[in-house]
Amino acid sequence: MAASLERFAVSDDGFTLPVEDVLTGRGFVTGKSGSGKSNTASVIMEELLDRNLGLLIVDTDGEYFGLTEAYDVLHVGKGSECDLELSSDDAKGIVPHALEDQTPILLDLSTYPTEEETEAVLRAVVDTLFVAEHDYRLPFLIILEEAHEFLPQSGGGNSDLKALLVRVAKRGRKRGLGICCLSQRPAAVDKEYITQCDWFVWHRLTWENDTDVVGRIMGSDAAEAVQSLDAGEAIVMTDWDESTERVQFRRKRTADAGATPSLEDLDLSRPASGSGRRRENVPPPADSSAPVEDSTGAGDVVTATDEGSDELTATADANEAGSVTSAEPESRARATPGRGSNDATLVTYDESADPYESDPFAGTKPSLERRRERHKPPEDAADPVWEVGAMIVYLYDTVVWYHALVAYRLERAIARAIRRVDAVAVGRPRPRRPGRYERFAYRLAAIAALVGLYALALFAAVRLA
């Protein structure tokens, strides 16, 4: 390999890994939830993608989708949101992309509805690459998340898939095919795979069964040290350098689609949905089983039926956008003037989801492959006019999509900045959802900023000319 490709840095203090050994070796990255395991995997992926090297990312939860926004990665799975739909029957279709074009592949297993279909697709893809590498013999890395599901130490798992993955670990290097597995529980991963590994990244582990694995491989001192590692910190052990290093991995640059939701995602400043004032003005449900006192009396008495109680249960599925919904049914969530003893008007914030919480551009990146599927080419597939036209439309769609994406992210950044400034200056929280005209103003500001950047670039080009 060229000298510029020999090693890549994974930490801010310059710790490096050799590209070829990572691409064709057998690696294992492990650590309990929150220890930095997925971030480390993303850092390694980013460094390899920066060098236009081939790899297959097996994503079980859709957490690496952010890579498709920053790199030319082929998103493969089931459904129209993928660049290429793939089943176990047509897995050979991945070879031209992966090995001939050296296009990085993101195999999104979260798009397959059943465990059987998921394992069948994964087995077909890995087997296809393993067989094809006998002829291609090109450095190529498979990165497998949640390895304990496909390489269990005992019970469960597809025995054929497990045997195939172990075979790749044992014989893949001779063909140029490497593999790196990730898991939260090293004790749950098949030891036949772990014993084949020539590089390890140990993030924080605390369960005794897991630290015992560290102790058997690296000794009791390492088993003790691994329990007190900070987030993002790991003990790296490699056969090629015959060394063990304590490394603080850098933060990944791409979007974190797998980040754990935190309190920062909640609007804790608005009035509680169960406050006394709110309940005081709540109208009774239409099918209430108990009689309701005169609405002009001192208080309303409502007895909830079992059906009403079911309505009061807030479900997690209703909160996909990250908003907090009231535990009361929609019919009771707004106060009606005239109800209760004081006719007080209840003023609340708009509790609908923040329009900037979710990314409307996720999964919409233009794809020439999808365009070919939607608009069937003529029977004479060699028609140059059709090919040129399809390419022009694809390029136009891509340019428009990237401009719209940049404008949207500028709009979102402006909205969040104004919200923070307002909260500091006025001393009160801002309602979660900005109004229509406010969002329109943010959009105009974002477009103006984008046009301004182009104007500056044009001015600079003219001056330099």
C-alpha positions in Angstrom: 0.0 0.0 0.0 1.0 3.6 -0.5 2.8 5.3 2.4 -0.1 7.7 3.0 -2.4 4.8 3.6 -0.3 2.8 5.9 -1.7 4.0 9.3 -4.6 6.1 10.5 -5.1 8.0 13.7 -8.0 7.1 16.1 -7.2 9.5 18.9 -6.4 13.2 19.3 -2.9 12.3 20.7 -1.9 10.5 17.6 -2.4 6.8 18.4 -2.6 4.9 15.0 -3.6 1.6 13.6 -2.2 0.0 10.4 -4.8 0.1 7.6 -3.9 -3.2 5.9 -3.9 -5.1 9.2 -7.3 -3.7 10.1 -8.8 -4.3 6.7 -7.7 -8.0 6.5 -7.4 -8.9 10.1 -9.8 -10.3 12.7 -10.8 -7.7 15.3 -13.1 -7.5 18.4 -14.4 -4.3 19.9 -16.3 -4.7 23.1 -17.6 -2.7 26.1 -20.8 -2.2 28.1 -23.5 0.2 27.0 -22.3 3.8 27.1 -18.6 2.9 27.2 -17.9 4.2 23.6 -17.9 1.0 21.7 -20.1 2.2 18.8 -18.2 5.5 18.7 -14.9 3.6 18.3 -16.4 1.6 15.5 -17.6 4.8 13.8 -14.1 6.3 14.1 -12.5 3.3 12.4 -15.2 3.4 9.7 -14.7 7.1 9.0 -10.9 6.7 8.7 -11.4 3.8 6.2 -14.1 5.7 4.3 -11.8 8.8 4.1 -9.3 6.5 2.2 -12.0 5.1 -0.2 -11.5 1.6 1.0 -14.0 -1.2 0.8 -16.0 -2.4 3.7 -19.4 -3.9 4.6 -21.0 -2.4 7.7 -23.6 -4.8 9.2 -25.9 -2.4 11.1 -28.5 -4.1 13.3 -30.3 -1.0 14.6 -29.9 1.6 11.9 -27.4 3.6 14.1 -24.8 4.1 11.4 -27.1 5.8 8.9 -25.3 9.1 9.5 -22.4 7.7 7.4 -24.6 7.8 4.3 -24.9 11.6 4.6 -21.2 12.2 4.9 -19.8 9.5 2.5 -20.7 7.8 -0.7 -22.1 4.7 1.0 -24.6 2.3 -0.6 -27.5 1.8 1.8 -28.7 -1.8 1.3 -31.7 -3.4 2.9 -35.4 -3.9 2.4 -37.8 -1.1 1.5 -37.9 1.9 -0.8 -35.8 4.0 1.6 -32.7 1.9 0.7 -30.5 2.6 -2.3 -30.5 -1.1 -3.2 -33.1 -3.6 -2.1 -31.5 -7.0 -1.3 -32.9 -10.4 -0.4 -31.1 -13.7 0.3 -31.9 -14.8 -3.3 -30.1 -12.0 -5.0 -27.1 -11.5 -2.7 -24.7 -11.9 -5.6 -25.8 -8.5 -6.8 -23.7 -6.9 -4.1 -20.4 -8.1 -5.5 -20.1 -5.6 -8.4 -20.6 -2.8 -5.9 -18.4 -4.1 -3.1 -15.5 -5.6 -4.9 -15.5 -4.3 -8.5 -16.4 -0.7 -7.7 -15.0 -0.8 -4.1 -18.2 1.0 -2.9 -18.7 0.8 0.9 -21.9 -1.0 1.8 -24.2 -0.3 4.8 -26.3 -3.5 5.2 -29.2 -2.3 7.3 -30.6 -5.4 9.0 -33.2 -3.3 10.9 -35.2 -3.1 7.7 -35.9 -6.8 7.6 -39.1 -7.8 9.6 -38.2 -11.3 10.9 -35.2 -12.8 12.5 -35.2 -15.7 9.9 -35.0 -13.2 7.0 -32.3 -11.2 8.7 -30.1 -14.2 9.3 -30.7 -15.5 5.8 -29.7 -12.2 4.1 -26.6 -11.9 6.3 -25.5 -15.4 5.6 -26.0 -15.0 1.9 -24.1 -11.7 1.7 -21.1 -13.0 3.8 -21.0 -16.2 1.9 -21.1 -14.4 -1.4 -18.2 -12.1 -0.4 -16.2 -15.0 1.0 -16.5 -17.0 -2.3 -15.9 -14.0 -4.5 -12.8 -13.0 -2.7 -11.2 -16.2 -3.8 -11.0 -14.6 -7.3 -10.8 -10.8 -6.5 -8.4 -11.0 -3.5 -8.9 -7.4 -2.6 -8.6 -6.0 1.0 -12.2 -5.7 2.3 -13.5 -5.5 5.9 -16.8 -6.8 7.3 -17.9 -4.9 10.5 -20.5 -6.8 12.4 -22.6 -5.3 15.2 -24.2 -7.3 18.0 -21.9 -10.2 17.3 -23.4 -12.2 20.3 -26.6 -12.6 18.3 -24.9 -14.3 15.3 -21.9 -15.8 17.1 -23.4 -16.9 20.4 -21.2 -18.9 22.8 -24.1 -21.2 23.6 -27.7 -21.6 22.4 -29.6 -19.6 19.9 -28.2 -18.2 16.6 -28.2 -19.8 13.2 -25.6 -22.6 13.2 -24.8 -22.2 9.5 -24.3 -18.5 9.9 -22.2 -19.0 13.0 -20.0 -21.6 11.2 -19.6 -19.3 8.2 -18.5 -16.3 10.4 -15.9 -18.5 12.1 -14.7 -19.8 8.8 -14.2 -16.2 7.6 -12.2 -15.5 10.7 -10.0 -18.5 10.1 -9.5 -18.4 6.3 -10.6 -14.9 5.2 -7.2 -13.2 5.6 -5.7 -15.3 2.9 -8.3 -14.0 0.5 -8.1 -10.4 1.7 -11.3 -10.6 3.6 -11.2 -9.2 7.2 -13.8 -9.2 9.9 -14.4 -7.0 13.0 -17.1 -8.0 15.5 -18.7 -5.7 18.1 -20.5 -6.8 21.3 -21.4 -5.5 24.7 -20.9 -9.0 26.2 -17.6 -10.7 25.3 -18.6 -13.7 27.5 -21.6 -14.2 25.2 -19.5 -14.4 22.0 -18.2 -17.7 20.7 -14.7 -18.3 22.0 -13.7 -19.9 18.7 -14.0 -16.5 17.1 -12.3 -14.6 19.9 -9.3 -16.9 19.8 -8.8 -16.1 16.1 -8.6 -12.3 16.7 -5.4 -10.5 16.2 -6.5 -7.1 17.5 -8.8 -6.1 20.4 -10.4 -2.9 21.7 -11.6 -3.3 25.3 -13.8 -0.5 26.6 -15.3 -0.5 30.1 -16.6 -3.9 31.4 -17.9 -4.6 34.8 -19.7 -8.0 34.8 -17.4 -10.7 36.3 -18.0 -13.1 33.4 -16.9 -10.4 30.9 -13.8 -9.3 32.9 -12.9 -13.0 33.2 -12.5 -13.0 29.4 -10.2 -10.0 29.6 -8.2 -11.8 32.3 -7.8 -15.0 30.3 -6.4 -13.0 27.3 -4.5 -10.2 28.9 -4.0 -11.0 32.5 -5.5 -10.0 35.9 -4.1 -6.5 35.8 -6.0 -5.7 32.6 -9.1 -7.3 34.0 -8.9 -4.9 36.9 -8.1 -1.9 34.8 -10.9 -2.4 32.3 -13.5 -1.8 35.0 -12.5 1.8 35.6 -12.1 3.1 32.1 -13.7 6.4 31.2 -16.2 6.8 28.4 -14.4 6.5 25.0 -11.3 5.1 26.7 -10.1 1.6 25.9 -7.2 -0.8 26.2 -6.0 -1.7 22.7 -4.1 -5.0 22.2 -2.6 -5.8 18.8 -0.6 -8.8 17.5 1.2 -6.9 14.8 2.9 -4.6 17.3 2.8 -7.1 20.1 1.7 -4.2 22.3 -1.0 -3.1 24.7 -2.0 0.6 24.9 -4.5 2.7 26.9 -6.2 4.9 24.3 -8.8 7.7 24.5 -10.6 7.5 21.1 -11.6 10.7 19.5 -15.3 11.6 18.9 -16.7 10.5 15.6 -17.5 13.3 13.1 -20.7 11.8 11.6 -24.3 12.2 12.9 -25.0 10.0 15.9 -28.2 8.1 14.9 -27.8 5.7 17.8 -27.4 8.2 20.6 -29.4 7.3 23.8 -32.3 9.8 24.4 -31.6 12.1 27.3 -33.4 14.7 29.5 -32.1 17.3 27.1 -34.6 15.9 24.5 -37.5 16.7 26.9 -39.2 20.1 27.5 -39.2 20.0 31.3 -40.2 23.7 31.6 -43.8 23.5 30.5 -46.6 23.0 33.1 -47.2 19.4 34.1 -50.1 17.8 32.3 -51.6 16.5 35.6 -51.7 19.9 37.4 -54.7 20.7 39.6 -55.7 23.7 37.4 -55.7 21.6 34.3 -57.8 18.8 35.8 -60.2 21.4 37.3 -61.3 22.4 33.8 -61.3 19.0 32.2 -64.6 18.0 30.6 -65.8 14.4 31.4 -65.5 11.7 28.8 -68.6 11.0 26.8 -69.0 7.5 28.0 -68.3 8.1 31.7 -70.0 5.5 33.8 -70.6 7.8 36.8 -73.1 10.7 36.9 -71.6 14.2 36.6 -72.6 17.0 39.0 -74.0 20.2 37.8 -71.1 21.9 35.8 -71.7 25.2 37.6 -71.3 23.6 41.0 -68.3 23.8 43.3 -66.5 20.9 41.5 -66.9 18.3 38.9 -66.7 14.6 39.9 -65.6 12.2 37.2 -65.2 8.4 37.6 -63.0 6.9 34.9 -64.1 3.6 33.4 -61.7 0.9 32.4 -61.9 2.1 28.9 -61.0 5.6 30.0 -58.1 4.3 32.0 -56.7 2.6 28.9 -56.9 6.0 27.1 -54.9 7.5 29.9 -51.9 5.2 29.2 -49.2 7.1 27.3 -47.4 4.9 24.8 -43.8 5.1 23.7 -44.8 4.7 20.1 -46.6 8.0 20.2 -43.3 9.8 20.9 -41.1 8.8 18.0 -40.3 12.4 17.3 -38.9 12.9 20.8 -41.8 14.9 22.2 -43.6 14.4 25.6 -47.3 13.8 25.3 -49.9 14.3 28.0 -51.1 11.2 29.8 -54.7 12.4 29.3 -56.7 11.5 26.1 -56.9 14.1 23.4 -60.6 14.8 24.1 -59.7 15.9 27.7 -56.4 17.6 27.0 -57.8 21.1 26.4 -59.8 23.1 28.9 -63.3 24.4 27.8 -64.2 27.9 29.0 -67.3 27.8 31.2 -66.4 24.4 32.8 -65.8 24.4 36.5 -66.4 27.1 39.1 -64.1 29.9 38.0 -64.3 29.9 34.2 -60.5 30.5 34.1 -58.8 30.3 30.8 -56.0 27.8 30.7 -53.0 28.9 28.8 -50.5 26.2 27.8 -47.6 25.8 25.4 -48.1 24.0 22.1 -47.2 20.4 23.0 -46.9 19.1 19.4 -43.6 17.7 18.3 -40.7 20.1 17.6 -40.5 20.3 13.8 -36.7 20.3 14.0 -36.5 17.1 16.1 -36.6 14.7 13.2 -34.6 14.9 9.9 -37.0 14.9 6.9 -34.1 14.2 4.6 -33.2 10.9 6.2 -33.4 8.1 3.6 -34.3 10.5 0.7 -30.9 10.8 -0.9 -31.2 10.5 -4.7 -30.2 7.2 -6.0 -29.5 6.3 -9.7 -30.3 2.6 -8.8 -33.8 3.5 -7.5 -34.4 5.8 -10.5 -33.6 2.8 -12.8 -36.1 0.7 -10.8 -38.9 3.3 -10.9 -38.3 4.3 -14.5 -37.6 1.1 -16.4 -35.0 1.6 -19.2 -36.1 0.9 -22.8 -35.7 -2.6 -24.1 -32.6 -1.4 -25.9 -30.7 -0.9 -22.7 -27.8 0.5 -24.7 -29.8 3.5 -25.8 -27.3 6.4 -25.1 -30.0 9.1 -25.1 -31.9 7.4 -22.3 -28.7 6.8 -20.3 -27.6 10.5 -20.7 -31.0 11.7 -19.8 -31.2 9.5 -16.7 -27.8 10.7 -15.6 -28.7 14.4 -16.1 -31.9 14.0 -14.0 -30.0 12.2 -11.3 -27.3 14.9 -11.1 -30.0 17.6 -11.0 -31.8 15.7 -8.2 -28.6 15.3 -6.3 -27.6 19.0 -6.5 -31.1 20.1 -5.4 -31.2 17.5 -2.5 -27.8 18.7 -1.1 -28.8 22.3 -1.3 -32.2 21.6 0.4 -30.4 19.6 3.1 -27.9 22.4 3.8 -30.7 25.0 3.9 -32.7 22.8 6.3 -29.8 22.3 8.7 -29.0 26.0 8.7 -32.7 26.7 9.4 -32.6 24.3 12.3 -29.4 25.8 13.7 -30.9 29.3 13.5 -34.1 28.2 15.3 -32.2 26.5 18.1 -29.8 29.5 18.6 -32.7 31.9 18.8 -34.4 29.7 21.3 -31.4 29.6 23.6 -30.8 33.4 23.3 -34.5 34.1 24.0 -34.4 31.8 27.1 -31.3 33.7 28.4 -32.5 37.2 27.6 -36.1 37.0 28.6 -35.7 34.6 31.4 -38.4 32.2 30.4 -38.5 29.1 28.3 -39.6 29.3 24.7 -42.6 27.2 23.6 -41.3 24.1 21.9 -42.9 24.5 18.5 -42.2 27.9 16.7 -45.1 29.3 14.8 -45.6 29.1 11.0 -44.4 32.7 10.3 -41.4 32.2 12.7 -40.4 29.1 10.9 -40.8 30.9 7.6 -38.4 33.6 8.8 -35.9 31.0 9.9 -36.1 29.5 6.4 -35.6 32.8 4.7 -32.6 33.5 6.9 -31.1 30.1 6.0 -31.6 30.6 2.3 -30.1 34.1 2.6 -27.0 32.6 4.4 -26.6 30.0 1.7 -26.9 32.7 -1.1 -24.4 34.9 0.8 -21.9 32.1 1.0 -22.1 31.6 -2.8 -21.8 35.4 -3.3 -18.6 35.4 -1.2 -17.2 32.4 -3.0 -17.9 34.1 -6.4 -16.4 37.4 -5.2 -13.3 35.6 -4.0 -13.0 33.8 -7.3 -13.2 37.0 -9.2 -10.6 38.7 -7.1 -8.2 35.8 -7.4 -8.7 35.8 -11.2 
